[in-house]
Every structure is written in C-alpha cells, then in structure tokens.
Amino acid sequence: MGFQAGIPQIPLNLVLLKSCQIVGVFWAAWVDREWEAFEASTRELLEFYTKGAIKPFISEGCPLGRAHEAISCLAARKAMGKIVVTVN
C-alpha cells in the first residue's frame, strides 16, 4: 500500500476516453469501520502466503540492530521490494 514511487499524476482525459472510473480508499478508515472484514482478508492473505500461492518480493533483509538502515532506505525511496527486519 502506498506510493513508493510518489503520488501518481493521472491524466483525466484517459478516464473520460476509456469510460472508466477511479476509486480511492482511505484504508485505515476502512479497517476501523470493517474490522471483521479486515481480519478475514488478512487471514486469507496469510493462508495464500503459507500455501505458496503468493510470494512477495523481498529485496533486502537486516537484523533489528540495523533497522535504521531499512527506514533510511524507505525514506529515500530506494526499496525495490519488501525490506524485512529480523528479530533473533
């Protein structure tokens, strides 16, 4: 979730020409209002991961003691996938 490459600029003429619509969602508000649905979808997502149906791209990993490096990488928009901070 989010805008890793910045907030996109969408040419609205394409929306009109393609007869489509743009729908946005404030995810945190949805989670607050629909906690049960969020919990169910999270469980389903984790089940997909456990079964190997989805495989997130983990570009980097670092131990907790170097978590500041992971945060710096995110802040500089250099992450190309997920950065995993491990706790031993």
C-alpha positions as CSV (number, residue, x, y, z in Angstrom):
1,M,0.0,0.0,0.0
2,G,1.1,3.5,-0.6
3,F,3.0,5.4,-3.2
4,Q,6.6,4.0,-3.3
5,A,7.3,6.0,-6.5
6,G,5.4,9.1,-5.4
7,I,1.8,10.1,-5.9
8,P,0.8,9.3,-9.5
9,Q,-0.4,12.0,-11.8
10,I,-3.4,10.6,-13.7
11,P,-4.4,12.2,-17.0
12,L,-8.1,12.6,-16.6
13,N,-8.7,12.6,-20.3
14,L,-7.9,8.9,-20.3
15,V,-10.6,8.3,-17.7
16,L,-13.2,10.1,-19.9
17,L,-12.0,8.5,-23.2
18,K,-11.9,4.9,-21.7
19,S,-15.3,5.4,-19.9
20,C,-13.8,4.2,-16.7
21,Q,-13.7,5.4,-13.1
22,I,-11.1,6.0,-10.4
23,V,-12.0,4.8,-6.9
24,G,-9.8,5.7,-3.9
25,V,-10.0,4.3,-0.4
26,F,-8.7,5.6,2.9
27,W,-7.6,2.1,4.1
28,A,-7.1,3.0,7.7
29,A,-10.7,4.3,8.0
30,W,-12.0,1.1,6.3
31,V,-10.0,-1.0,8.8
32,D,-11.6,1.0,11.7
33,R,-15.1,0.6,10.3
34,E,-14.8,-3.0,9.0
35,W,-12.5,-4.8,11.5
36,E,-14.0,-8.2,10.9
37,A,-13.7,-8.0,7.1
38,F,-10.1,-6.7,7.5
39,E,-9.3,-9.6,9.9
40,A,-10.8,-12.2,7.5
41,S,-9.0,-10.8,4.5
42,T,-5.7,-10.7,6.4
43,R,-6.1,-14.4,7.4
44,E,-6.9,-15.3,3.8
45,L,-3.8,-13.4,2.6
46,L,-1.6,-15.2,5.1
47,E,-3.1,-18.5,4.0
48,F,-2.2,-17.8,0.4
49,Y,1.3,-17.0,1.5
50,T,1.6,-20.2,3.6
51,K,0.4,-22.3,0.7
52,G,2.9,-20.6,-1.6
53,A,0.2,-19.1,-3.8
54,I,1.7,-15.6,-3.4
55,K,5.4,-14.8,-2.9
56,P,6.2,-11.2,-2.0
57,F,9.5,-9.8,-3.4
58,I,11.9,-9.3,-0.5
59,S,14.7,-7.2,-1.8
60,E,16.6,-6.8,1.4
61,G,16.8,-8.1,5.0
62,C,18.6,-6.8,8.0
63,P,18.8,-7.5,11.7
64,L,16.9,-5.4,14.2
65,G,20.1,-3.6,15.2
66,R,20.3,-2.2,11.7
67,A,16.6,-1.3,11.4
68,H,17.6,2.4,11.0
69,E,19.2,1.4,7.6
70,A,15.9,-0.1,6.4
71,I,14.0,3.0,7.5
72,S,16.5,5.2,5.7
73,C,16.2,3.1,2.5
74,L,12.4,3.5,2.6
75,A,12.6,7.2,3.3
76,A,15.0,7.7,0.4
77,R,12.6,5.6,-1.8
78,K,15.3,3.2,-2.7
79,A,13.4,0.0,-1.8
80,M,12.6,-2.2,-4.8
81,G,10.6,-4.7,-2.8
82,K,9.9,-5.6,0.8
83,I,12.6,-4.9,3.4
84,V,12.4,-7.4,6.2
85,V,13.7,-6.6,9.7
86,T,14.5,-9.8,11.5
87,V,14.5,-10.4,15.3
88,N,16.6,-13.3,16.6
